[in-house]
Protein backbone atom coordinates (compact mmCIF):
# COMPACT_ATOMS: atom_id res chain seq x y z
CA UNK A 1 0.00 0.00 0.00
CA UNK A 2 1.39 3.34 -1.03
CA UNK A 3 -0.98 5.57 0.88
CA UNK A 4 -3.07 4.91 3.98
CA UNK A 5 -6.04 7.17 4.65
CA UNK A 6 -6.74 7.70 8.34
CA UNK A 7 -10.31 7.56 9.57
CA UNK A 8 -11.09 9.48 12.73
CA UNK A 9 -13.74 8.84 15.37
CA UNK A 10 -17.26 9.11 13.89
CA UNK A 11 -15.65 9.50 10.48
CA UNK A 12 -16.22 7.74 7.15
CA UNK A 13 -13.66 7.65 4.36
CA UNK A 14 -13.51 5.87 1.04
CA UNK A 15 -10.33 5.07 -0.85
CA UNK A 16 -9.34 3.84 -4.27
CA UNK A 17 -6.86 0.96 -4.37
CA UNK A 18 -3.99 0.74 -3.80
CA UNK A 19 -4.66 3.29 -1.01
CA UNK A 20 -5.59 1.62 2.27
CA UNK A 21 -7.76 2.72 5.17
CA UNK A 22 -6.86 2.79 8.87
CA UNK A 23 -8.49 3.73 12.16
CA UNK A 24 -7.05 3.62 15.67
CA UNK A 25 -8.51 3.65 19.16
CA UNK A 26 -11.36 1.18 18.75
CA UNK A 27 -12.59 0.34 22.23
CA UNK A 28 -16.35 -0.12 22.27
CA UNK A 29 -16.37 1.48 18.81
CA UNK A 30 -16.56 -0.53 15.59
CA UNK A 31 -14.23 -0.23 12.61
CA UNK A 32 -16.44 -1.30 9.68
CA UNK A 33 -15.08 -1.93 6.19
CA UNK A 34 -17.38 -2.32 3.20
CA UNK A 35 -15.85 -3.28 -0.13
CA UNK A 36 -16.57 -4.96 -3.44
CA UNK A 37 -14.03 -7.62 -4.45
CA UNK A 38 -13.77 -6.51 -8.10
CA UNK A 39 -14.07 -2.75 -7.49
CA UNK A 40 -11.10 -0.52 -6.60
CA UNK A 41 -13.12 1.44 -4.02
CA UNK A 42 -13.56 0.51 -0.36
CA UNK A 43 -14.83 2.38 2.69
CA UNK A 44 -14.19 2.46 6.43
CA UNK A 45 -16.34 3.90 9.20
CA UNK A 46 -15.33 4.42 12.85
CA UNK A 47 -18.71 3.86 14.53
CA UNK A 48 -19.18 5.06 18.12
CA UNK A 49 -22.80 4.25 18.98
CA UNK A 50 -25.54 1.84 17.88
CA UNK A 51 -28.43 4.10 16.94
CA UNK A 52 -28.88 7.68 15.74
CA UNK A 53 -31.91 8.09 18.01
CA UNK A 54 -29.24 8.65 20.70
CA UNK A 55 -28.16 11.89 18.96
CA UNK A 56 -28.53 15.01 21.04
CA UNK A 57 -27.97 17.32 18.06
CA UNK A 58 -29.24 17.06 14.48
CA UNK A 59 -25.85 17.83 12.93
CA UNK A 60 -23.98 14.64 13.77
CA UNK A 61 -21.56 12.97 11.39
CA UNK A 62 -23.18 9.88 9.80
CA UNK A 63 -20.19 7.76 10.85
CA UNK A 64 -21.05 8.15 14.53
CA UNK A 65 -23.98 5.71 14.52
CA UNK A 66 -24.35 2.19 13.10
CA UNK A 67 -27.65 2.91 11.36
CA UNK A 68 -26.38 5.99 9.54
CA UNK A 69 -22.81 4.77 8.91
CA UNK A 70 -23.81 1.63 7.00
CA UNK A 71 -26.21 3.47 4.70
CA UNK A 72 -23.67 6.27 4.10
CA UNK A 73 -20.87 3.83 3.26
CA UNK A 74 -23.17 2.10 0.76
CA UNK A 75 -24.17 5.44 -0.77
CA UNK A 76 -20.57 6.62 -1.15
CA UNK A 77 -19.42 3.34 -2.70
CA UNK A 78 -22.35 3.23 -5.12
CA UNK A 79 -21.47 6.77 -6.23
CA UNK A 80 -18.07 5.35 -7.25
CA UNK A 81 -19.64 2.52 -9.25
CA UNK A 82 -19.87 -0.28 -6.71
CA UNK A 83 -22.80 -2.67 -7.01
CA UNK A 84 -24.87 -2.99 -3.85
CA UNK A 85 -25.41 -6.70 -4.54
CA UNK A 86 -21.65 -7.37 -4.66
CA UNK A 87 -20.68 -5.52 -1.47
CA UNK A 88 -19.07 -7.39 1.45
CA UNK A 89 -18.23 -6.35 5.01
CA UNK A 90 -15.63 -6.98 7.71
CA UNK A 91 -15.37 -5.32 11.09
CA UNK A 92 -13.60 -5.27 14.43
CA UNK A 93 -14.12 -3.65 17.83
CA UNK A 94 -17.00 -3.68 20.26
CA UNK A 95 -14.88 -4.29 23.36
CA UNK A 96 -16.24 -3.70 26.84
CA UNK A 97 -13.68 -1.17 28.03
CA UNK A 98 -15.38 0.37 31.06
CA UNK A 99 -17.29 -0.71 34.13
CA UNK A 100 -20.44 1.15 35.11
CA UNK A 101 -20.15 3.77 37.82
CA UNK A 102 -22.62 1.97 40.10
CA UNK A 103 -20.54 -1.22 39.97
CA UNK A 104 -23.38 -3.37 38.65
CA UNK A 105 -21.43 -4.63 35.68
CA UNK A 106 -20.04 -3.58 32.33
CA UNK A 107 -21.57 -0.86 30.24
CA UNK A 108 -22.90 -2.69 27.19
CA UNK A 109 -22.07 -0.18 24.45
CA UNK A 110 -19.57 -2.57 22.83
CA UNK A 111 -22.02 -5.46 22.55
CA UNK A 112 -24.81 -3.10 21.49
CA UNK A 113 -22.56 -1.73 18.74
CA UNK A 114 -21.78 -5.26 17.52
CA UNK A 115 -25.47 -6.18 17.42
CA UNK A 116 -26.43 -2.92 15.69
CA UNK A 117 -23.78 -3.22 12.96
CA UNK A 118 -24.70 -6.85 12.29
CA UNK A 119 -28.38 -5.90 12.05
CA UNK A 120 -27.70 -3.00 9.69
CA UNK A 121 -25.64 -5.27 7.44
CA UNK A 122 -28.41 -7.89 7.46
CA UNK A 123 -31.04 -5.26 6.66
CA UNK A 124 -28.87 -3.96 3.79
CA UNK A 125 -28.26 -7.54 2.57
CA UNK A 126 -24.50 -7.18 2.82
CA UNK A 127 -22.74 -10.39 3.90
CA UNK A 128 -20.42 -10.21 6.88
CA UNK A 129 -17.28 -12.05 5.78
CA UNK A 130 -15.30 -11.82 9.05
CA UNK A 131 -15.16 -9.99 12.35
CA UNK A 132 -13.00 -9.72 15.47
CA UNK A 133 -15.18 -8.40 18.28
CA UNK A 134 -15.72 -8.22 22.02
CA UNK A 135 -13.22 -8.77 24.77
CA UNK A 136 -11.70 -5.98 26.80
CA UNK A 137 -8.81 -4.80 24.61
CA UNK A 138 -8.73 -1.85 22.26
CA UNK A 139 -7.94 -2.36 18.60
CA UNK A 140 -6.51 -0.66 15.55
CA UNK A 141 -7.56 -1.80 12.08
CA UNK A 142 -6.07 -1.32 8.65
CA UNK A 143 -7.69 -2.50 5.43
CA UNK A 144 -5.62 -3.45 2.41
CA UNK A 145 -7.94 -3.18 -0.62
CA UNK A 146 -5.56 -5.06 -2.90
CA UNK A 147 -5.52 -8.22 -0.74
CA UNK A 148 -8.90 -7.43 0.88
CA UNK A 149 -7.38 -8.27 4.26
CA UNK A 150 -8.44 -6.41 7.38
CA UNK A 151 -5.43 -6.30 9.72
CA UNK A 152 -6.49 -6.10 13.37
CA UNK A 153 -3.96 -5.07 16.01
CA UNK A 154 -4.53 -5.07 19.77
CA UNK A 155 -2.28 -4.40 22.75
CA UNK A 156 -0.24 -7.47 23.76
CA UNK A 157 -1.85 -9.61 21.10
CA UNK A 158 -0.72 -10.92 17.77
CA UNK A 159 -2.02 -9.28 14.64
CA UNK A 160 -5.15 -10.95 13.29
CA UNK A 161 -5.89 -11.02 9.59
CA UNK A 162 -9.50 -11.18 8.49
N, C-alpha and C positions, 0 to 999 in steps of 0.2 A: 504494500500500500504506500503510495506516494504521500498522500495527504490524508489526515484524519480530522474530521469535523467534530468539534466538541459540542455536546448537547447539555445545556444547563438544566437546573431544576425547573420543572413545569414547562420545559421547552420541547419543541418538535423541530427536527431538521431532516431534510432529505439530501441524498448525495448520489452523484453519478459515479459508477465504478470507473477507475480503481479507487476513488476516494472512499475511505472508511468512516465509520461513525463511532463515537465513544461518549460514555457518560460515567461520571464518578459519584461516589457518595450515596449509593443505593442502600438505604437501611430498610425501612418499611416501604419505600418507594419501589416502583417497577420500572425496569428498563425494557421497553417493548420495541422489537424490530419487526417491521413488515416489509416483505420483499417479494419479488417475482423471479423465479429461477432464470428465466431467459430474458430478463429486462435489466438494463444497467442501473436502474434507479432503485434505491432502498430508503427506508425511513426509520428513525429512532425517536421515541418519546420517553421522557423522564416523568413518569406519572406519580403524583404525590398522594392523591386521594381517590376513593372509589366512585364518587357520584357528584355531579355538578350541582345537585340540590343542596350540597353543603356550602356552596359559594355564598359569601357575605356581600360581595360586590358583583355587579353585572359584567364588569370589564376584567375578566380573568382569562389568562392564556388557556387555550384549548388543551394544551399538554398537561395541565394540572390534574385533570380528572379522567378516569378510565373511560367514561361514556363519551366525552368529547374528544379525547385523544385518538381513540380508535377510528372514529368517523373522519377526523381531520387527516390522519395519516393516509387513509384510503383516498380521500379527496385529492390530496397533494400528489399521490402516486398516480392516480388516474389522469390527472392533468399532464403528467409526463409520459402518458401512453401505456401505463400498466393496465392489465386486464383484471378486474375485480375477481373473476372466477379463478385466476391463476395465482392469486396472492397467498403467501404463507406467513406464519408468525413464529417467533421465538422470543422468550423473555426470561428475565432473572430478577430477583429481589424479593420483596415481601417478607423480610425478616421481622421478628418481634424484638425490637431494640430496647424498649423501655417498659418498665413496670408502672402500673397505675399508682397515683399518689396515695390512694386509700389502702394500698397493699393487698387488694383483693385479687390480684392476678395481672397478667399482661394486658396491655392495651391491644386491641385486635385489629389495628389499622393494617398491618402487614397481611394478615389472612383475609381481611375484607378486600384489600387491593387485589390479591391473587384471584379471589372469587369473581370480583367485578371485571377484571381483564378477561378472564376465561369466558364469562358470560357475554361480554361485548364481542369477542371473537366468534363465539357460537352464533350469536344473533346476526353477525355480518357474514356468516358462512366462510370464515377464514380458518383453515386448519392450523392447529397448534402443533408444530413439528417437534419442539423440545422446550423444556424450561428447567431452571435451577432456582427453587424457591424455598422460603421458610427459613428456619433456623434462627440463630441470634447473631450472625455475623454480617457486616456490611459487605457490599460488593461494588466492583467496577466492571463494566462491560464494554467490549469493543467488537464491532461487527465488521468482518471482512467480506465485502460484496462479491469479490472474485471467487473465493472458496465457499461463500455462504456459511461460514463458521462464526458463531457467536462465542467469543472468548470471555470467560467469566473468571474474575480474580477476586479472592477474598483474603483477608488477613490470616496469616498462618495456615493457609490451605493451598493446595496445588491448583494450578489453573485448570479449569474445566472447559472443554470444547463441546459446544452444542451445535 
